[in-house]
Amino acid sequence: MPNFNRVMLMGNLTRDPELRYTKNGKAVCKFGLALNRHFTGSDGQKQKKTTFVDVTFWEKRGEVIAEYFRKGSPIFVEGRLEMDEWENEKKEKRTKLYVVGDAFEFLERSAKAAQAGSAVPAEEPAVAETVAPKEDDIPF
């Protein structure tokens, strides 16, 4: 049976990106993403529901995100779902679903990017171009 694990999300960072490095020197960047959904409830009132998602980016893409994004920045993320499993101190099984990002796009220029000059920083086009799925990745 075929499987397909792909997500595309557009939202705002809930906190500044946290950039760390593994013992092997690999960059890992983690941040929260808020996704807002506006709808009309059964009572006819307009409502808003926010979903919070944790996102992780590795290596160069993570470093670029940590440099150019801050809390509140809008971002488009493409990636896959992964699940962490562990036991807490009471030996209870715990799980957490999160997104591992493969590509992203800037949705607005940051002040830092604007200070770098009128041109978009060199890292941005290379990262943004990877958002479109390859012909082989399309499930139909």
C-alpha positions as CSV (number, residue, x, y, z in Angstrom):
1,M,0.0,0.0,0.0
2,P,1.4,3.4,-0.9
3,N,2.2,6.0,1.8
4,F,2.4,9.8,1.6
5,N,3.6,12.0,4.4
6,R,3.6,15.7,3.3
7,V,2.4,18.9,5.0
8,M,2.3,22.5,3.8
9,L,1.6,25.1,6.5
10,M,1.5,28.9,6.5
11,G,1.5,30.7,9.8
12,N,3.4,32.9,12.2
13,L,6.2,32.0,14.5
14,T,5.1,31.8,18.2
15,R,8.6,32.3,19.5
16,D,12.1,33.2,18.3
17,P,13.7,30.2,16.5
18,E,16.0,28.2,18.8
19,L,19.3,27.2,17.0
20,R,21.5,24.6,18.5
21,Y,24.2,22.2,17.2
22,T,24.5,18.5,17.7
23,K,27.8,17.0,18.9
24,N,28.7,16.3,15.2
25,G,28.2,20.0,14.4
26,K,24.8,19.7,12.6
27,A,22.6,22.7,13.0
28,V,19.1,22.1,14.3
29,C,16.5,24.9,14.5
30,K,13.2,24.6,16.4
31,F,10.3,27.0,16.6
32,G,6.5,27.0,17.1
33,L,4.1,27.9,14.4
34,A,0.6,29.3,14.9
35,L,-2.0,28.5,12.3
36,N,-5.2,30.5,12.4
37,R,-8.5,29.3,10.9
38,H,-11.4,31.7,10.5
39,F,-14.9,30.3,10.2
40,T,-18.6,30.9,10.9
41,G,-20.0,28.8,13.8
42,S,-23.3,27.0,13.8
43,D,-24.7,30.1,15.7
44,G,-23.7,32.3,12.8
45,Q,-20.9,34.1,14.7
46,K,-17.5,34.5,13.2
47,Q,-14.9,32.5,15.1
48,K,-11.2,32.0,15.0
49,K,-9.4,28.8,16.1
50,T,-5.6,28.6,16.4
51,T,-3.6,25.4,16.1
52,F,0.0,25.3,17.4
53,V,2.6,23.1,15.7
54,D,6.2,22.5,16.5
55,V,8.6,22.6,13.6
56,T,12.2,21.5,13.2
57,F,14.6,22.4,10.4
58,W,18.1,20.9,10.0
59,E,21.4,22.3,8.7
60,K,21.6,25.3,6.4
61,R,17.9,25.9,6.2
62,G,17.7,26.0,10.0
63,E,20.6,28.5,10.2
64,V,18.8,30.7,7.7
65,I,15.6,30.6,9.6
66,A,17.3,31.4,12.9
67,E,19.0,34.4,11.2
68,Y,16.1,36.0,9.4
69,F,12.9,35.0,11.4
70,R,11.6,36.2,14.8
71,K,8.5,35.7,16.9
72,G,5.5,36.8,14.8
73,S,7.2,36.4,11.4
74,P,5.0,34.8,8.7
75,I,6.5,31.7,7.0
76,F,5.4,29.0,4.6
77,V,6.7,25.6,5.6
78,E,6.7,22.3,3.6
79,G,7.8,19.1,5.3
80,R,6.7,15.8,6.8
81,L,5.2,14.6,10.1
82,E,7.3,12.7,12.6
83,M,6.4,11.4,16.1
84,D,8.6,11.4,19.2
85,E,8.0,8.6,21.7
86,W,9.4,8.5,25.3
87,E,8.6,7.5,28.8
88,N,8.2,10.1,31.5
89,E,9.5,9.7,35.1
90,K,6.3,7.7,36.0
91,K,7.0,5.2,33.2
92,E,4.0,6.5,31.2
93,K,4.3,6.4,27.4
94,R,4.3,9.8,25.9
95,T,4.2,10.9,22.2
96,K,4.4,14.2,20.3
97,L,3.7,14.9,16.7
98,Y,5.8,17.6,15.0
99,V,6.9,18.7,11.5
100,V,10.3,18.2,10.1
101,G,10.7,21.0,7.5
102,D,12.2,20.3,4.1
103,A,11.6,23.7,2.5
104,F,10.3,27.2,3.4
105,E,9.5,30.5,1.9
106,F,9.8,34.0,3.2
107,L,6.3,35.7,3.1
108,E,7.7,39.2,3.9
109,R,11.1,40.7,4.0
110,S,12.6,41.0,7.5
111,A,14.2,44.2,8.6
112,K,17.5,42.3,8.8
113,A,17.2,41.2,5.1
114,A,16.3,44.8,4.1
115,Q,19.4,46.1,5.8
116,A,21.5,43.7,3.7
117,G,20.7,45.7,0.6
118,S,18.0,46.0,-1.9
119,A,18.6,42.5,-3.2
120,V,17.2,39.4,-1.4
121,P,19.9,37.6,0.5
122,A,21.6,34.8,-1.5
123,E,20.3,32.1,0.8
124,E,16.6,32.9,0.1
125,P,16.2,31.9,-3.6
126,A,18.0,28.6,-3.2
127,V,15.7,27.6,-0.2
128,A,12.5,29.0,-1.7
129,E,13.0,27.2,-5.0
130,T,12.9,23.8,-3.3
131,V,9.3,24.3,-2.3
132,A,7.8,23.0,-5.5
133,P,7.4,19.2,-5.4
134,K,9.3,17.2,-8.0
135,E,7.3,15.4,-10.7
136,D,8.0,12.1,-8.9
137,D,6.6,13.4,-5.6
138,I,3.1,14.0,-6.9
139,P,0.9,11.1,-5.6
140,F,-1.4,10.9,-8.6
